[in-house]
Amino acid sequence: MSHDAPADAAREEHGSSPRRKYWWVRWAVIGVALVVLAIEASLVWDQLAKAWMSLLSANWWWVLAAVFAAMMSMHSFAQIQRTLLRSAGVVVRQWRSEAAFYAGNALSTTMPGGPVLSATFVYRQQRLWGASPVVASWQLVMSGALQVVGLALLGLGGAFLLGAKNNPFSLLFSLGGFIALLLLAQAVATRPELIDGIGVRVLSWINSARGKPAHTGLQKWRETLMQLESVRLSRRELGEAFSWSLFNWIADVACLAFAAYAAGGSPSLASLTVAYAAARAVGSIPLMPGGLLVVEAVLVPGLVSSGMTLPDAISAMLIYRLVSWIFISAIGWVVFFFMFRTESPLDPDAVVDELTGEDLADLDNRRAPDNPAETALQGPLPPDPAPDDEDGR
């Protein structure tokens, strides 16, 4: 046995002690939430019975409309990814992008630690499609930023329609800030050299604080910028990606509205939009998969404030969650097990064969002719097959 074994064991025990010490907090919070829900259910049991009857008598045409809206919301996710990757010279077929997002959404909304698993899964798929590590990471960050801005814009729009008509300057100021952030992100993606000096200065400060040479990490920083130069995000493409991001939220709000109509309610669209934005915001807290219990606790009071009765609001919430969460997640798991569970690494030549002539022409137009640095910007290529493999030996 190594003499370092006791020290390693002590170190491991010390490193895991905070987690062991506070492991009960998560379960305590969940237990309190369940107790509160049980008490509330006992107090409004008659309302829950009416909600169940309202759910059974729902208008199924509106339910089908909610299903269509939920699927259009997922379609917009894939379009955001395709637009951003296309700006970096990575062309992906629509069905591949949608399949990856359905599977990633299933991981994100049904598994503990789902958002991390989903981001890792989507990142891996983008690497298999030919994106460099920097481009794949940039796409995840940029799409997330567009989603946040779109949700904030949707919530502000609903609040404006509700009561901000007398003070439009606050809304205009917020929108101006969002537009400035988007233009800044587009400028950095188009001209990474703009932040080269800032990065060098920050590195020098960090190296000085760590007592290391000033040029430590400088080469890696420059290599990262070189890969980022493969992104050519024009304002047109930024506008297209943001439009799909906003459409994603609009389609999801439409899904909630159709669920409310299916339950027999007639909510105010402005109040419903604000309730939706609030529910989505609190649903991002990673307490339970899919925002379970948290989304429902915010959504039902919001629907009631929009003009629905409590039984109809509960029915609308159930229909919306069954469609936008359970149904979409079920599709995602089917896609995951049939397409990605036993998936072998993609053959880039096979992917190119699937692309249409228009896609290939668009990709060729984005490539700078006779540029020796082009290969480095797109990341490493897969190795050529061995001669033995070609001869069948």
C-alpha positions as CSV (number, residue, x, y, z in Angstrom):
1,M,0.0,0.0,0.0
2,S,1.2,3.5,-0.8
3,H,2.2,5.7,2.1
4,D,0.2,8.5,0.5
5,A,-3.0,6.4,0.9
6,P,-4.0,7.8,4.3
7,A,-3.4,11.3,3.2
8,D,-5.5,10.8,0.0
9,A,-8.3,9.2,2.0
10,A,-8.3,12.2,4.4
11,R,-8.3,14.6,1.5
12,E,-11.2,12.8,-0.1
13,E,-13.1,12.8,3.2
14,H,-12.4,16.4,3.7
15,G,-13.4,17.3,0.2
16,S,-16.7,15.5,0.4
17,S,-17.7,16.6,3.9
18,P,-19.6,19.8,2.8
19,R,-21.7,17.8,0.4
20,R,-22.4,15.1,3.1
21,K,-23.1,17.8,5.6
22,Y,-25.8,19.6,3.6
23,W,-27.2,16.7,1.6
24,W,-30.5,17.0,3.5
25,V,-31.2,20.6,2.5
26,R,-32.5,19.7,-1.0
27,W,-34.8,17.0,0.4
28,A,-36.0,19.2,3.2
29,V,-37.1,21.9,0.7
30,I,-38.8,19.3,-1.4
31,G,-40.5,17.8,1.7
32,V,-41.8,21.2,2.8
33,A,-43.1,21.9,-0.7
34,L,-44.9,18.6,-0.7
35,V,-46.5,19.2,2.7
36,V,-47.6,22.7,1.6
37,L,-49.1,21.3,-1.6
38,A,-50.9,18.6,0.4
39,I,-52.4,21.1,2.8
40,E,-53.5,23.4,-0.1
41,A,-55.0,20.4,-1.9
42,S,-57.1,19.5,1.1
43,L,-58.3,23.1,1.4
44,V,-59.3,23.4,-2.2
45,W,-60.3,19.8,-2.9
46,D,-63.7,20.8,-4.3
47,Q,-61.9,23.1,-6.7
48,L,-59.6,20.3,-7.8
49,A,-62.6,18.1,-8.5
50,K,-64.1,20.8,-10.7
51,A,-60.7,21.1,-12.4
52,W,-60.7,17.4,-13.1
53,M,-64.1,17.6,-14.7
54,S,-63.1,20.6,-16.7
55,L,-60.0,18.7,-17.9
56,L,-62.2,15.7,-19.0
57,S,-64.5,18.0,-21.0
58,A,-61.6,20.0,-22.6
59,N,-62.0,21.1,-26.2
60,W,-59.6,18.7,-28.1
61,W,-59.3,20.9,-31.1
62,W,-57.6,23.5,-28.8
63,V,-55.5,20.7,-27.3
64,L,-54.3,19.8,-30.8
65,A,-53.5,23.5,-31.4
66,A,-51.5,23.5,-28.2
67,V,-49.5,20.5,-29.4
68,F,-48.8,22.2,-32.8
69,A,-47.6,25.3,-31.0
70,A,-45.3,23.3,-28.7
71,M,-43.8,21.6,-31.7
72,M,-43.3,24.9,-33.5
73,S,-41.5,26.1,-30.4
74,M,-39.1,23.2,-30.6
75,H,-38.7,23.9,-34.3
76,S,-37.5,27.4,-33.5
77,F,-34.8,26.1,-31.2
78,A,-33.3,24.1,-34.1
79,Q,-33.5,27.1,-36.4
80,I,-31.5,29.2,-33.9
81,Q,-28.8,26.6,-33.7
82,R,-28.6,26.2,-37.5
83,T,-28.4,30.0,-38.0
84,L,-25.6,30.5,-35.5
85,L,-23.6,27.5,-36.7
86,R,-24.1,28.5,-40.4
87,S,-22.4,31.8,-39.5
88,A,-19.4,29.8,-38.5
89,G,-19.4,27.7,-41.7
90,V,-21.0,24.7,-40.1
91,V,-24.0,23.6,-42.2
92,V,-26.4,21.2,-40.5
93,R,-29.6,19.6,-41.9
94,Q,-32.8,20.6,-40.2
95,W,-33.8,17.1,-39.1
96,R,-30.4,16.6,-37.4
97,S,-30.7,19.9,-35.5
98,E,-34.3,19.2,-34.4
99,A,-33.5,15.7,-33.3
100,A,-30.6,16.9,-31.2
101,F,-32.8,19.5,-29.5
102,Y,-35.6,17.1,-28.8
103,A,-33.2,14.7,-27.2
104,G,-31.4,17.5,-25.3
105,N,-34.7,18.9,-24.1
106,A,-35.6,15.4,-22.7
107,L,-32.4,15.3,-20.8
108,S,-32.8,18.8,-19.5
109,T,-36.4,18.6,-18.3
110,T,-36.5,15.0,-16.9
111,M,-33.1,14.2,-15.4
112,P,-31.4,15.6,-12.2
113,G,-28.7,18.0,-13.3
114,G,-30.5,17.9,-16.7
115,P,-29.3,21.4,-18.0
116,V,-25.7,20.3,-17.7
117,L,-26.3,17.0,-19.3
118,S,-28.3,18.7,-22.1
119,A,-25.6,21.3,-22.8
120,T,-22.9,18.5,-22.9
121,F,-25.0,16.4,-25.2
122,V,-25.7,19.3,-27.7
123,Y,-22.0,20.3,-27.5
124,R,-21.0,16.8,-28.5
125,Q,-23.4,16.8,-31.4
126,Q,-22.1,20.1,-32.7
127,R,-18.5,18.8,-32.5
128,L,-19.6,15.7,-34.5
129,W,-21.1,18.1,-37.1
130,G,-17.7,19.7,-37.6
131,A,-17.8,22.7,-35.2
132,S,-14.6,23.6,-33.4
133,P,-14.6,23.6,-29.6
134,V,-14.7,27.4,-29.5
135,V,-17.5,27.6,-32.1
136,A,-19.6,25.0,-30.3
137,S,-19.2,26.7,-27.0
138,W,-19.9,30.1,-28.6
139,Q,-23.1,28.8,-30.1
140,L,-24.4,27.5,-26.7
141,V,-23.6,30.8,-25.0
142,M,-25.1,33.0,-27.8
143,S,-28.3,31.0,-28.1
144,G,-28.8,31.1,-24.4
145,A,-28.3,34.9,-24.4
146,L,-30.8,35.3,-27.2
147,Q,-33.3,33.2,-25.3
148,V,-32.9,35.3,-22.1
149,V,-33.3,38.6,-24.1
150,G,-36.3,37.2,-25.9
151,L,-38.0,36.2,-22.7
152,A,-37.3,39.5,-21.1
153,L,-38.7,41.3,-24.1
154,L,-41.8,39.2,-24.0
155,G,-42.3,39.9,-20.3
156,L,-41.7,43.6,-20.8
157,G,-44.2,43.7,-23.6
158,G,-46.9,42.0,-21.5
159,A,-46.2,44.4,-18.6
160,F,-46.4,47.4,-21.0
161,L,-49.8,46.2,-22.3
162,L,-51.0,45.8,-18.7
163,G,-50.1,49.1,-17.2
164,A,-46.9,50.7,-18.4
165,K,-48.6,52.9,-21.0
166,N,-48.1,56.0,-18.9
167,N,-44.4,55.5,-18.5
168,P,-43.0,54.1,-21.8
169,F,-39.5,55.5,-21.2
170,S,-38.6,52.7,-18.9
171,L,-39.5,50.1,-21.5
172,L,-37.7,52.0,-24.3
173,F,-34.6,52.2,-22.0
174,S,-34.7,48.5,-21.4
175,L,-35.1,47.7,-25.1
176,G,-32.3,50.0,-26.0
177,G,-30.0,48.1,-23.5
178,F,-31.0,44.8,-25.0
179,I,-30.3,46.0,-28.5
180,A,-26.9,47.4,-27.5
181,L,-26.0,44.0,-25.9
182,L,-26.9,42.2,-29.1
183,L,-25.0,44.5,-31.3
184,L,-22.0,44.2,-29.0
185,A,-22.1,40.4,-29.2
186,Q,-22.4,40.6,-32.9
187,A,-19.4,43.0,-33.1
188,V,-17.2,40.7,-31.0
189,A,-18.2,37.6,-33.0
190,T,-17.4,39.4,-36.3
191,R,-14.2,41.1,-35.1
192,P,-12.6,39.2,-32.2
193,E,-9.5,41.4,-32.4
194,L,-11.6,44.1,-30.7
195,I,-11.2,42.2,-27.4
196,D,-7.6,41.0,-28.0
197,G,-6.2,43.9,-26.0
198,I,-8.7,43.5,-23.2
199,G,-7.8,39.8,-22.9
200,V,-4.1,40.5,-22.9
201,R,-4.5,43.0,-20.1
202,V,-6.7,40.7,-18.0
203,L,-4.2,37.9,-18.5
204,S,-1.4,40.1,-17.3
205,W,-3.3,41.0,-14.2
206,I,-4.1,37.4,-13.4
207,N,-0.5,36.3,-14.1
208,S,0.8,39.1,-11.9
209,A,-1.5,38.0,-9.1
210,R,-0.4,34.4,-9.5
211,G,3.3,35.3,-9.7
212,K,3.7,33.9,-13.2
213,P,5.2,35.4,-16.4
214,A,3.1,38.0,-18.1
215,H,2.8,36.0,-21.3
216,T,1.5,32.8,-19.6
217,G,-1.7,31.7,-21.4
218,L,-1.3,34.3,-24.2
219,Q,-0.8,31.8,-26.9
220,K,-4.0,29.9,-25.9
221,W,-5.9,33.2,-25.9
222,R,-4.7,34.0,-29.4
223,E,-5.6,30.5,-30.6
224,T,-9.1,30.9,-29.2
225,L,-9.5,34.2,-31.1
226,M,-8.3,32.5,-34.3
227,Q,-11.0,29.9,-34.0
228,L,-13.6,32.6,-33.1
229,E,-12.6,34.4,-36.4
230,S,-14.4,31.5,-38.2
231,V,-17.7,33.0,-37.0
232,R,-19.0,35.6,-39.5
233,L,-22.2,36.6,-37.8
234,S,-23.7,39.4,-39.9
235,R,-26.5,41.6,-38.6
236,R,-28.9,39.9,-40.9
237,E,-28.0,36.5,-39.3
238,L,-28.2,38.0,-35.8
239,G,-31.6,39.4,-36.6
240,E,-32.7,36.0,-38.0
241,A,-31.5,34.1,-34.9
242,F,-33.1,36.6,-32.6
243,S,-36.4,36.4,-34.5
244,W,-36.4,32.7,-34.1
245,S,-35.6,33.1,-30.4
246,L,-38.6,35.5,-30.0
247,F,-40.8,33.2,-32.0
248,N,-39.9,30.4,-29.7
249,W,-41.4,32.2,-26.7
250,I,-44.4,33.4,-28.7
251,A,-45.2,29.8,-29.8
252,D,-44.9,28.6,-26.1
253,V,-47.2,31.4,-25.0
254,A,-49.6,30.4,-27.7
255,C,-49.4,26.8,-26.4
256,L,-50.4,28.1,-22.9
257,A,-53.2,30.3,-24.4
258,F,-54.6,27.3,-26.4
259,A,-54.5,25.2,-23.2
260,A,-56.5,27.9,-21.5
261,Y,-59.1,28.0,-24.3
262,A,-59.3,24.2,-24.2
263,A,-60.2,24.4,-20.5
264,G,-63.0,26.8,-21.3
265,G,-61.3,30.0,-20.2
266,S,-60.9,33.4,-21.8
267,P,-57.8,34.9,-20.2
268,S,-56.3,38.3,-20.9
269,L,-53.4,37.8,-23.3
270,A,-51.3,40.5,-21.6
271,S,-51.8,39.0,-18.1
272,L,-51.2,35.5,-19.5
273,T,-47.9,36.7,-21.1
274,V,-46.7,38.1,-17.8
275,A,-47.7,34.9,-15.9
276,Y,-45.9,32.8,-18.5
277,A,-42.7,34.9,-18.3
278,A,-42.8,34.7,-14.5
279,A,-43.3,30.9,-14.6
280,R,-40.5,30.4,-17.1
281,A,-38.2,32.6,-15.0
282,V,-38.7,30.7,-11.8
283,G,-38.7,27.4,-13.7
284,S,-35.1,27.9,-14.5
285,I,-34.2,27.3,-10.9
286,P,-32.7,23.8,-10.9
287,L,-34.6,22.5,-7.9
288,M,-36.7,19.9,-9.6
289,P,-36.5,18.5,-13.2
290,G,-38.7,20.5,-15.6
291,G,-39.4,23.1,-12.9
292,L,-41.9,20.7,-11.3
293,L,-44.0,22.2,-8.5
294,V,-42.3,25.6,-9.0
295,V,-43.8,26.4,-12.4
296,E,-47.3,25.2,-11.3
297,A,-47.1,27.3,-8.1
298,V,-46.5,30.5,-10.2
299,L,-48.6,29.6,-13.3
300,V,-52.0,28.9,-11.6
301,P,-52.2,32.3,-9.7
302,G,-51.1,34.0,-12.8
303,L,-53.9,32.4,-14.9
304,V,-56.4,33.3,-12.2
305,S,-55.3,36.9,-12.3
306,S,-55.7,36.9,-16.1
307,G,-59.5,36.3,-15.6
308,M,-59.9,32.5,-15.3
309,T,-61.6,30.7,-12.5
310,L,-59.5,28.5,-10.3
311,P,-60.8,25.2,-11.7
312,D,-60.2,26.3,-15.3
313,A,-56.8,27.7,-14.4
314,I,-55.8,24.3,-12.9
315,S,-57.1,22.5,-16.0
316,A,-55.2,24.9,-18.3
317,M,-52.0,24.4,-16.3
318,L,-52.4,20.6,-16.5
319,I,-53.0,20.6,-20.2
320,Y,-50.1,23.0,-20.9
321,R,-47.7,20.9,-18.8
322,L,-48.9,17.6,-20.3
323,V,-48.3,19.0,-23.8
324,S,-45.2,21.2,-23.4
325,W,-43.4,19.1,-20.9
326,I,-44.6,15.4,-20.8
327,F,-45.5,15.0,-24.5
328,I,-42.4,16.9,-25.9
329,S,-40.1,15.1,-23.4
330,A,-41.6,11.7,-24.5
331,I,-40.8,12.5,-28.1
332,G,-37.3,13.5,-27.1
333,W,-36.6,10.2,-25.3
334,V,-37.9,8.3,-28.3
335,V,-35.5,10.3,-30.5
336,F,-32.7,9.8,-28.1
337,F,-33.0,6.0,-27.8
338,F,-33.5,5.5,-31.5
339,M,-30.9,8.0,-32.9
340,F,-28.3,8.8,-30.2
341,R,-28.2,5.9,-27.7
342,T,-26.1,3.7,-30.0
343,E,-24.9,6.4,-32.4
344,S,-21.5,6.0,-33.8
345,P,-19.4,9.0,-34.6
346,L,-20.8,10.8,-37.6
347,D,-19.0,10.4,-40.9
348,P,-18.4,14.0,-42.2
349,D,-18.5,12.7,-45.8
350,A,-21.9,11.2,-45.1
351,V,-23.1,14.5,-43.6
352,V,-21.9,16.4,-46.7
353,D,-23.7,13.9,-49.0
354,E,-27.0,14.8,-47.3
355,L,-26.6,18.5,-47.8
356,T,-28.4,20.1,-50.7
357,G,-26.7,22.0,-53.4
358,E,-27.9,25.3,-51.9
359,D,-26.4,24.4,-48.5
360,L,-23.1,23.5,-50.1
361,A,-23.0,26.7,-52.2
362,D,-23.7,28.7,-49.0
363,L,-20.9,27.0,-47.2
364,D,-18.5,27.5,-50.1
365,N,-19.3,31.2,-50.3
366,R,-18.4,31.6,-46.6
367,R,-15.0,30.0,-47.0
368,A,-12.2,32.4,-47.8
369,P,-10.3,31.1,-50.9
370,D,-6.7,30.1,-50.6
371,N,-6.7,30.8,-46.9
372,P,-4.1,28.5,-45.2
373,A,-5.6,29.1,-41.7
374,E,-9.0,27.8,-42.7
375,T,-8.4,24.3,-41.6
376,A,-7.2,25.4,-38.2
377,L,-10.3,27.5,-37.7
378,Q,-12.6,24.6,-38.1
379,G,-10.9,22.3,-35.7
380,P,-9.2,18.9,-36.2
381,L,-10.4,16.7,-39.0
382,P,-11.0,12.9,-38.5
383,P,-8.0,10.7,-39.5
384,D,-8.0,9.1,-42.9
385,P,-8.9,5.4,-43.0
386,A,-5.9,3.0,-42.7
387,P,-4.7,1.2,-45.8
388,D,-5.6,-2.1,-44.3
389,D,-9.2,-1.0,-44.0
390,E,-9.3,0.2,-47.6
391,D,-8.0,-3.2,-48.9
392,G,-10.5,-5.1,-46.7
393,R,-7.7,-6.8,-44.8
